[in-house]
């Protein structure tokens, strides 16, 4: 008889997260939006309201019980630090309420890079699996070295040709899964200046989607835990929890599917998010866990991560 001894830490337990049926994103806030004043926020939420209602109705269709839907709102405190939570958060809550909307969860975009000692962006980067285009020779460095990820093959550069050889001529880039014609996209994931890495907006947006889908774990454990709101919102963004549960009666933050109502200017960013999600490999225990729970609830859950993400692009581009 053979006996195998293993440390318990070798097989970390995969934490099960509470799940809503739908995570409904009511928008992003950047410095220019806030600088435009309360009227901009009021206009934004007024445009979002009909689509948020439609998303809830669609989620409820065919269910015998009321669906679990949670709402969220993201504030950019990663690329720019503007104003303060004490000034910004009450305005957001007030203008959303004026449109008949309740924000359940408020998130800081910097939480997608680092949250309480956990680095979600690094967790996502570590599981990128690039799709090599047909006929590629490995001359292009991996995304972990270059900081770039594409959905196909770049145009070749003449500088790569052998000395004294004739130019191979120009060839167009190719999308790997093109339908009739290519829509080629090359996404910058991060850059480094003076030894400091800055994650790109599309990459953090991809991390945001994966957090909302409950697909990220740090050694099997939850990555982003909602905190209760403080008695008074602080004067510093660093003093605010990465994810705040504004509504104590809210459905869970993570959900089987996500739906985001965004301004048209976010379309290029979310196209890049799709490229990233298509080349990201989830942890198998997490995938199985979500699939089993969906099956127990009678929910049809797509196998592909990107198919769990939906959008409505609305308003100025």
Secondary structure as GFF3:
##gff-version 3
##sequence-region A 1 317
A	DSSP	three_ten_helix	8	11	.	.	.	ID=ss1
A	DSSP	beta_strand	20	29	.	.	.	ID=ss2
A	DSSP	alpha_helix	31	35	.	.	.	ID=ss3
A	DSSP	alpha_helix	38	60	.	.	.	ID=ss4
A	DSSP	beta_strand	69	75	.	.	.	ID=ss5
A	DSSP	alpha_helix	85	98	.	.	.	ID=ss6
A	DSSP	beta_strand	105	108	.	.	.	ID=ss7
A	DSSP	three_ten_helix	109	112	.	.	.	ID=ss8
A	DSSP	alpha_helix	120	125	.	.	.	ID=ss9
A	DSSP	alpha_helix	143	146	.	.	.	ID=ss10
A	DSSP	beta_strand	148	150	.	.	.	ID=ss11
A	DSSP	beta_strand	152	153	.	.	.	ID=ss12
A	DSSP	three_ten_helix	158	160	.	.	.	ID=ss13
A	DSSP	beta_strand	174	175	.	.	.	ID=ss14
A	DSSP	beta_strand	186	188	.	.	.	ID=ss15
A	DSSP	beta_strand	190	193	.	.	.	ID=ss16
A	DSSP	beta_strand	196	199	.	.	.	ID=ss17
A	DSSP	alpha_helix	201	212	.	.	.	ID=ss18
A	DSSP	beta_strand	217	218	.	.	.	ID=ss19
A	DSSP	beta_strand	221	222	.	.	.	ID=ss20
A	DSSP	beta_strand	227	228	.	.	.	ID=ss21
A	DSSP	three_ten_helix	237	239	.	.	.	ID=ss22
A	DSSP	beta_strand	243	245	.	.	.	ID=ss23
A	DSSP	beta_strand	255	262	.	.	.	ID=ss24
A	DSSP	three_ten_helix	264	266	.	.	.	ID=ss25
A	DSSP	alpha_helix	267	278	.	.	.	ID=ss26
A	DSSP	alpha_helix	284	296	.	.	.	ID=ss27
A	DSSP	three_ten_helix	306	308	.	.	.	ID=ss28
A	DSSP	beta_strand	309	313	.	.	.	ID=ss29
###
